[in-house]
Amino acid sequence: MLKLKQVGSNQTSLHFPRGEVFFSYETPVAARIYDRDVEKVATKEKFSRTTSRHVNSWLGRGEYEEVEAKSFDEILREVMSN
């Protein structure tokens, strides 16, 4: 079941059965994947300082892997699939 959660100002997460996708403003920038022992990933693409703070707050500083945009898109598809 899909569930949208307001995390903070300009921050939301969309929950899927296989994980969560985190949005800063309207951009997906991080994810948690449940069936990989809660693997945490973020895109390497750089955004504003505020978005970086959002990601660090949601994932925890230094506790996640940064991946290229193409790999991040593949991870998002994996999380959103059934």
DAVEN-V967966 format. One record per residue. SS is DSSP state (hx for helix, st for strand, lp for the rest). OMEGA is omega in radians with two decimals (none if undefined). NEAR is the number of other ideal C-beta (glycine too) atoms within 10 Angstrom. Layout:
SS_OMEGA_NEAR / SS_OMEGA_NEAR
This chain:
lp_3.10_5 / lp_3.10_8 / st_3.09_9 / st_-3.11_9 / st_3.04_11 / st_-3.10_9 / st_-3.12_15 / st_3.11_11 / lp_-3.12_8 / lp_3.13_13 / st_3.09_20 / st_3.01_16 / st_3.12_19 / st_-3.06_18 / st_3.07_16 / st_3.10_19 / lp_-3.08_12 / lp_-3.14_16 / st_-3.13_23 / st_3.03_20 / st_-3.11_19 / st_3.12_23 / st_2.95_19 / st_-2.95_23 / lp_-3.12_14 / lp_-3.02_7 / st_3.04_11 / st_-3.04_19 / st_-3.12_22 / st_3.13_24 / st_2.96_28 / st_-3.11_20 / st_-3.03_19 / hx_-3.06_14 / hx_3.02_11 / hx_-3.09_14 / lp_3.13_6 / lp_3.05_10 / st_-3.13_14 / st_-3.13_19 / st_3.05_22 / st_3.08_22 / st_3.08_22 / lp_-3.14_12 / lp_-3.10_13 / lp_3.12_8 / lp_-3.12_14 / lp_3.06_10 / hx_-3.14_8 / hx_3.12_13 / hx_3.08_20 / hx_3.08_14 / hx_3.11_14 / hx_-3.13_23 / hx_-3.14_22 / hx_3.12_15 / hx_-3.07_14 / hx_-3.10_22 / hx_-3.04_19 / lp_-3.07_10 / lp_3.05_9 / lp_-3.08_6 / lp_-3.10_8 / lp_3.12_18 / st_3.04_12 / st_-3.10_13 / st_3.10_17 / lp_-3.07_11 / hx_-3.13_10 / hx_3.12_9 / hx_3.13_14 / hx_3.10_20 / hx_3.11_13 / hx_3.10_12 / hx_3.11_23 / hx_3.10_19 / hx_3.12_9 / hx_-3.13_15 / hx_-3.07_23 / hx_-3.14_15 / lp_3.13_9 / lp_none_5
